[in-house]
Amino acid sequence: ATTEIYTLSLHDALPISLLGAIYNNMGHVCIQLGDAEQAFKSYEISLKIANELNNNYQRYYPLSNLGIYYYNHGDMKKSYEYHKQALEIAEKIDNRSNIASEYREISQIHRTNGKLDIALEYLQYSLKLRREVGNPIWITFNLIYLIETALDIGDIELAHVYANDLKKLNMKNKNNNKLINQITRMASGLIYKK
């Protein structure tokens, strides 16, 4: 009931052009609070508003988030459909960071489905885009996914190549970024375990 009242007050107080983004952000908050079903509803409303406005910039995020929702609920077919739509939007608006995100998400669907070579290709393309954009955190996540996928395939040499890239990135950031440092150490642990 509280959400419904809040929703009504949102509709009354804000222009519709802001509502899509707000609903998407509300979905993120719901995920943080552990309420995936309310997040799903918020993402659906966000997508509906973006579609009504024919706004590709606002359409991208709820599409991607709905893809993640279905992935987390084990529905790879629906997850793929939403991520494919999000990828098409990202390509239309030429947002390389979002394109890279969708390639990473699609790679994880292929990995879950056991199509490891295809997953690896998607991740490699995602990494290329991430490097062009230059965000070290997202590069780090791509590298750890690449290491995990290489290990799934059984290609330890390739895993070492990506682990070395990760170590260089960690050194470049002078070991000051705790997340990059932690993931770099985790990568070494995964390789030694294999």
C-alpha positions, 0 to 999 in steps of 0.5 A: 500500500505504501508503494502504491501511495508513493507511486500515485504521488510521483505521478501527480508531482513529476513530468512523465519524462522523469518517471521512467528513470525514477521507476528504474531507480526504484527497481534498483532500490528494491533489489538492494532491499531484497524485493525482486518482485517489486523491482520487476514491477518497477522495471516493467513500469519504467519500460512502459513509460519509455515505450510510450515516450519512444525514448531509447535512452530510457528504454535501455535500462529497464530492458537490461534490468529485466534481462538480469531479473530473468537470468536470476530466476533461471529463465535464460530464454527470456533473459536473452530476449531482453538483453538482445533488445537492450543490445539493439537499443545500445547500438542504436544510440551508440553507447559503447559502455552499454553495448559492452554490458550487454555482451557481458550479460549475453556471455553469461547466458551462453556460459550458463547454457554450456556454450563456453566458446560463444560466451568467451567470444562475447566477453572478448568483444566486451573487454575490447569495448571496455578498454576503449571506454577506459573504466578500470572497474568494468575492465576488472569485471570483464577480466574476471569473467574471462578468467572464469570462462577460460578455466571452464573451458580448461584453457589455463594459459588463456586464464593466465593471460587475462590474470596478467592483464588484471595484475597490470591493471591493479599495479596501474591503479597502484593497488589503491583500489580495494575492489580491483586488488581483491578481484586480482587476488581472487583470480590467482586463487581460481587459477591455483585451484584449477 
